[in-house]
Amino acid sequence: MDEPRKLYRIPEQGMIGGVCAGLGEYLHADPTLIRLLFVLLFLAGTSGGWVYFIMWLVVPVKPSSE
């Protein structure tokens, strides 16, 4: 049986906290598009900044594969 996917932050690949890089890996999407979505939500006055900040605090950092 397949192991369930887990959401992690990837600070080494991220611009600020690695949240968008982790979401991109989890969703199999381009992290740049996810970053753009967060910026657009933030500029539109919605909670894009708060969601990013909360995810930065809550989502664990991806363990190294050493």
SELUM-69989 format. One record per atom (N, C-alpha, C): residue in one letter; residue number from 1; chain; z, x, y. Coordinates in Angstrom, 2 decimals, decimal comma. Last residue first. Example, Ala and Ser with C-alpha at 12.3 -4.5 7.8 and 13.67 -1.06 7.14 Angstrom:
REM SELUM-69989
<pt "S"; 2; "A"; <7,08; 12,85; -2,25>>
<pt "S"; 2; "A"; <7,14; 13,67; -1,06>>
<pt "S"; 2; "A"; <7,87; 12,90; 0,03>>
<pt "A"; 1; "A"; <7,80; 13,19; -5,69>>
<pt "A"; 1; "A"; <7,80; 12,30; -4,50>>
<pt "A"; 1; "A"; <7,80; 13,20; -3,30>>
***
This chain:
REM SELUM-69989
<pt "E"; 66; "A"; <4,38; 19,49; 12,42>>
<pt "E"; 66; "A"; <4,56; 20,86; 11,95>>
<pt "E"; 66; "A"; <5,20; 20,90; 10,59>>
<pt "S"; 65; "A"; <3,72; 17,28; 13,96>>
<pt "S"; 65; "A"; <3,29; 17,33; 12,56>>
<pt "S"; 65; "A"; <3,38; 18,74; 11,99>>
<pt "S"; 64; "A"; <6,26; 15,81; 16,00>>
<pt "S"; 64; "A"; <5,25; 16,84; 15,77>>
<pt "S"; 64; "A"; <4,94; 16,92; 14,28>>
<pt "P"; 63; "A"; <6,56; 12,30; 16,71>>
<pt "P"; 63; "A"; <7,09; 13,55; 16,11>>
<pt "P"; 63; "A"; <5,95; 14,53; 15,86>>
<pt "K"; 62; "A"; <6,06; 10,77; 19,81>>
<pt "K"; 62; "A"; <5,49; 11,03; 18,49>>
<pt "K"; 62; "A"; <6,04; 12,34; 17,94>>
<pt "V"; 61; "A"; <8,84; 9,21; 21,33>>
<pt "V"; 61; "A"; <7,85; 10,28; 21,37>>
<pt "V"; 61; "A"; <7,37; 10,53; 19,94>>
<pt "P"; 60; "A"; <9,29; 5,61; 21,42>>
<pt "P"; 60; "A"; <9,68; 6,97; 21,06>>
<pt "P"; 60; "A"; <8,50; 7,94; 21,15>>
<pt "V"; 59; "A"; <9,56; 3,33; 24,08>>
<pt "V"; 59; "A"; <8,69; 3,83; 23,00>>
<pt "V"; 59; "A"; <9,04; 5,28; 22,69>>
<pt "V"; 58; "A"; <11,33; 3,01; 26,30>>
<pt "V"; 58; "A"; <11,62; 2,40; 25,00>>
<pt "V"; 58; "A"; <10,81; 3,02; 23,85>>
<pt "L"; 57; "A"; <10,45; 4,28; 28,66>>
<pt "L"; 57; "A"; <11,84; 4,40; 28,24>>
<pt "L"; 57; "A"; <12,07; 4,00; 26,78>>
<pt "W"; 56; "A"; <7,79; 3,55; 28,76>>
<pt "W"; 56; "A"; <8,12; 4,97; 28,84>>
<pt "W"; 56; "A"; <9,56; 5,21; 28,34>>
<pt "M"; 55; "A"; <8,02; 0,79; 28,87>>
<pt "M"; 55; "A"; <7,48; 1,40; 27,66>>
<pt "M"; 55; "A"; <7,80; 2,89; 27,61>>
<pt "I"; 54; "A"; <9,01; 0,60; 31,48>>
<pt "I"; 54; "A"; <9,85; 0,16; 30,36>>
<pt "I"; 54; "A"; <9,35; 0,76; 29,05>>
<pt "F"; 53; "A"; <6,77; 1,58; 32,91>>
<pt "F"; 53; "A"; <8,07; 2,24; 33,02>>
<pt "F"; 53; "A"; <8,98; 1,88; 31,84>>
<pt "Y"; 52; "A"; <4,78; -0,32; 32,24>>
<pt "Y"; 52; "A"; <4,60; 1,10; 31,91>>
<pt "Y"; 52; "A"; <5,96; 1,81; 31,90>>
<pt "V"; 51; "A"; <5,95; -2,63; 33,31>>
<pt "V"; 51; "A"; <5,66; -2,56; 31,87>>
<pt "V"; 51; "A"; <5,51; -1,11; 31,45>>
<pt "W"; 50; "A"; <6,01; -1,95; 36,02>>
<pt "W"; 50; "A"; <7,25; -2,18; 35,30>>
<pt "W"; 50; "A"; <7,05; -2,08; 33,80>>
<pt "G"; 49; "A"; <3,27; -1,78; 36,61>>
<pt "G"; 49; "A"; <4,14; -0,62; 36,78>>
<pt "G"; 49; "A"; <5,44; -0,76; 36,01>>
<pt "G"; 48; "A"; <2,40; -4,45; 36,05>>
<pt "G"; 48; "A"; <1,84; -3,29; 35,36>>
<pt "G"; 48; "A"; <2,71; -2,06; 35,45>>
<pt "S"; 47; "A"; <3,08; -7,04; 36,99>>
<pt "S"; 47; "A"; <4,12; -6,15; 36,51>>
<pt "S"; 47; "A"; <3,60; -4,93; 35,76>>
<pt "T"; 46; "A"; <0,92; -7,54; 39,83>>
<pt "T"; 46; "A"; <1,63; -8,00; 38,64>>
<pt "T"; 46; "A"; <2,56; -6,89; 38,16>>
<pt "G"; 45; "A"; <-0,59; -6,65; 41,88>>
<pt "G"; 45; "A"; <0,72; -7,19; 42,21>>
<pt "G"; 45; "A"; <1,47; -7,73; 41,01>>
<pt "A"; 44; "A"; <-2,88; -5,36; 41,47>>
<pt "A"; 44; "A"; <-3,00; -6,80; 41,60>>
<pt "A"; 44; "A"; <-1,65; -7,45; 41,90>>
<pt "L"; 43; "A"; <-2,06; -2,76; 41,01>>
<pt "L"; 43; "A"; <-2,65; -3,08; 42,31>>
<pt "L"; 43; "A"; <-2,78; -4,58; 42,55>>
<pt "F"; 42; "A"; <-1,18; -3,05; 38,33>>
<pt "F"; 42; "A"; <-0,25; -2,63; 39,37>>
<pt "F"; 42; "A"; <-0,78; -3,02; 40,76>>
<pt "L"; 41; "A"; <-3,54; -3,75; 37,03>>
<pt "L"; 41; "A"; <-2,41; -4,68; 37,01>>
<pt "L"; 41; "A"; <-1,41; -4,35; 38,12>>
<pt "L"; 40; "A"; <-5,00; -1,38; 37,53>>
<pt "L"; 40; "A"; <-5,47; -2,66; 38,07>>
<pt "L"; 40; "A"; <-4,35; -3,70; 38,09>>
<pt "V"; 39; "A"; <-3,42; 0,44; 36,08>>
<pt "V"; 39; "A"; <-3,59; 0,60; 37,54>>
<pt "V"; 39; "A"; <-4,05; -0,71; 38,16>>
<pt "F"; 38; "A"; <-3,70; -0,56; 33,45>>
<pt "F"; 38; "A"; <-2,38; -0,49; 34,08>>
<pt "F"; 38; "A"; <-2,48; -0,36; 35,59>>
<pt "L"; 37; "A"; <-6,51; -0,23; 33,16>>
<pt "L"; 37; "A"; <-5,91; -1,56; 33,09>>
<pt "L"; 37; "A"; <-4,53; -1,58; 33,74>>
<pt "L"; 36; "A"; <-6,71; 2,56; 33,29>>
<pt "L"; 36; "A"; <-7,36; 1,74; 34,31>>
<pt "L"; 36; "A"; <-6,78; 0,33; 34,33>>
<pt "R"; 35; "A"; <-5,38; 3,20; 30,91>>
<pt "R"; 35; "A"; <-4,84; 3,65; 32,21>>
<pt "R"; 35; "A"; <-5,41; 2,80; 33,34>>
<pt "I"; 34; "A"; <-7,19; 2,09; 29,12>>
<pt "I"; 34; "A"; <-5,84; 1,54; 29,18>>
<pt "I"; 34; "A"; <-5,17; 1,96; 30,48>>
<pt "L"; 33; "A"; <-9,38; 3,74; 29,55>>
<pt "L"; 33; "A"; <-9,50; 2,30; 29,82>>
<pt "L"; 33; "A"; <-8,12; 1,65; 29,92>>
<pt "T"; 32; "A"; <-8,30; 6,17; 28,69>>
<pt "T"; 32; "A"; <-8,72; 6,02; 30,09>>
<pt "T"; 32; "A"; <-8,86; 4,55; 30,45>>
<pt "P"; 31; "A"; <-7,93; 5,93; 25,95>>
<pt "P"; 31; "A"; <-6,76; 5,89; 26,83>>
<pt "P"; 31; "A"; <-7,11; 5,72; 28,30>>
<pt "D"; 30; "A"; <-9,96; 3,86; 24,03>>
<pt "D"; 30; "A"; <-9,98; 4,99; 24,95>>
<pt "D"; 30; "A"; <-8,77; 4,89; 25,89>>
<pt "A"; 29; "A"; <-8,48; 2,76; 20,92>>
<pt "A"; 29; "A"; <-9,21; 2,54; 22,16>>
<pt "A"; 29; "A"; <-9,13; 3,80; 23,02>>
<pt "H"; 28; "A"; <-6,78; 2,15; 18,76>>
<pt "H"; 28; "A"; <-8,10; 2,76; 18,54>>
<pt "H"; 28; "A"; <-9,01; 2,49; 19,73>>
<pt "L"; 27; "A"; <-4,21; 1,40; 19,26>>
<pt "L"; 27; "A"; <-5,22; 0,35; 19,32>>
<pt "L"; 27; "A"; <-6,63; 0,84; 19,02>>
<pt "Y"; 26; "A"; <-2,89; 3,88; 19,01>>
<pt "Y"; 26; "A"; <-2,44; 2,72; 18,23>>
<pt "Y"; 26; "A"; <-3,52; 1,65; 18,14>>
<pt "E"; 25; "A"; <-4,20; 5,49; 20,88>>
<pt "E"; 25; "A"; <-4,21; 5,86; 19,46>>
<pt "E"; 25; "A"; <-3,85; 4,66; 18,59>>
<pt "G"; 24; "A"; <-3,61; 4,04; 23,21>>
<pt "G"; 24; "A"; <-5,00; 4,28; 22,81>>
<pt "G"; 24; "A"; <-5,11; 4,64; 21,35>>
<pt "L"; 23; "A"; <-0,84; 4,21; 23,28>>
<pt "L"; 23; "A"; <-1,46; 2,90; 23,10>>
<pt "L"; 23; "A"; <-2,92; 3,05; 22,66>>
<pt "G"; 22; "A"; <-0,62; 7,00; 23,72>>
<pt "G"; 22; "A"; <-0,08; 6,39; 22,51>>
<pt "G"; 22; "A"; <-0,67; 5,02; 22,23>>
<pt "A"; 21; "A"; <-1,82; 7,16; 26,22>>
<pt "A"; 21; "A"; <-2,38; 7,93; 25,10>>
<pt "A"; 21; "A"; <-1,89; 7,36; 23,78>>
<pt "C"; 20; "A"; <-0,07; 5,58; 27,70>>
<pt "C"; 20; "A"; <-1,45; 5,13; 27,51>>
<pt "C"; 20; "A"; <-2,14; 5,88; 26,38>>
<pt "V"; 19; "A"; <2,28; 7,17; 27,55>>
<pt "V"; 19; "A"; <2,27; 5,79; 27,08>>
<pt "V"; 19; "A"; <0,84; 5,33; 26,79>>
<pt "G"; 18; "A"; <2,62; 9,68; 28,62>>
<pt "G"; 18; "A"; <1,99; 9,57; 27,32>>
<pt "G"; 18; "A"; <1,92; 8,17; 26,76>>
<pt "G"; 17; "A"; <3,52; 9,94; 31,19>>
<pt "G"; 17; "A"; <4,51; 9,90; 30,12>>
<pt "G"; 17; "A"; <3,92; 9,78; 28,73>>
<pt "I"; 16; "A"; <1,12; 11,01; 32,64>>
<pt "I"; 16; "A"; <2,49; 10,94; 33,15>>
<pt "I"; 16; "A"; <3,47; 10,99; 31,99>>
<pt "M"; 15; "A"; <-1,09; 11,58; 31,00>>
<pt "M"; 15; "A"; <-1,08; 11,99; 32,41>>
<pt "M"; 15; "A"; <0,34; 12,04; 32,95>>
<pt "G"; 14; "A"; <-0,94; 12,83; 27,58>>
<pt "G"; 14; "A"; <-0,83; 11,84; 28,64>>
<pt "G"; 14; "A"; <-0,86; 12,44; 30,03>>
<pt "Q"; 13; "A"; <-0,78; 14,54; 25,51>>
<pt "Q"; 13; "A"; <-2,11; 14,02; 25,83>>
<pt "Q"; 13; "A"; <-2,10; 13,09; 27,03>>
<pt "E"; 12; "A"; <1,91; 15,11; 25,32>>
<pt "E"; 12; "A"; <0,99; 16,23; 25,42>>
<pt "E"; 12; "A"; <-0,42; 15,78; 25,82>>
<pt "P"; 11; "A"; <3,20; 12,61; 24,95>>
<pt "P"; 11; "A"; <3,26; 13,28; 26,26>>
<pt "P"; 11; "A"; <2,26; 14,42; 26,41>>
<pt "I"; 10; "A"; <2,65; 9,93; 23,49>>
<pt "I"; 10; "A"; <2,12; 11,25; 23,21>>
<pt "I"; 10; "A"; <2,08; 12,02; 24,53>>
<pt "R"; 9; "A"; <4,71; 7,42; 22,01>>
<pt "R"; 9; "A"; <4,20; 8,06; 23,21>>
<pt "R"; 9; "A"; <3,69; 9,45; 22,81>>
<pt "Y"; 8; "A"; <3,80; 5,21; 19,30>>
<pt "Y"; 8; "A"; <4,50; 6,36; 19,85>>
<pt "Y"; 8; "A"; <3,91; 6,74; 21,19>>
<pt "L"; 7; "A"; <3,90; 2,66; 16,98>>
<pt "L"; 7; "A"; <3,54; 3,01; 18,35>>
<pt "L"; 7; "A"; <4,42; 4,14; 18,83>>
<pt "K"; 6; "A"; <2,70; 2,75; 13,66>>
<pt "K"; 6; "A"; <3,81; 2,77; 14,60>>
<pt "K"; 6; "A"; <3,31; 3,23; 15,96>>
<pt "R"; 5; "A"; <1,38; 0,91; 10,89>>
<pt "R"; 5; "A"; <1,19; 1,76; 12,06>>
<pt "R"; 5; "A"; <2,40; 1,66; 12,97>>
<pt "P"; 4; "A"; <2,64; 0,95; 7,53>>
<pt "P"; 4; "A"; <2,40; 0,26; 8,80>>
<pt "P"; 4; "A"; <2,25; 1,26; 9,95>>
<pt "E"; 3; "A"; <0,80; 2,35; 4,85>>
<pt "E"; 3; "A"; <2,00; 2,44; 5,68>>
<pt "E"; 3; "A"; <1,71; 1,74; 7,01>>
<pt "D"; 2; "A"; <-0,73; 0,47; 2,26>>
<pt "D"; 2; "A"; <-0,82; 1,24; 3,49>>
<pt "D"; 2; "A"; <0,50; 1,22; 4,25>>
<pt "M"; 1; "A"; <0,00; 0,84; -1,18>>
<pt "M"; 1; "A"; <0,00; 0,00; 0,00>>
<pt "M"; 1; "A"; <0,00; 0,89; 1,24>>
***
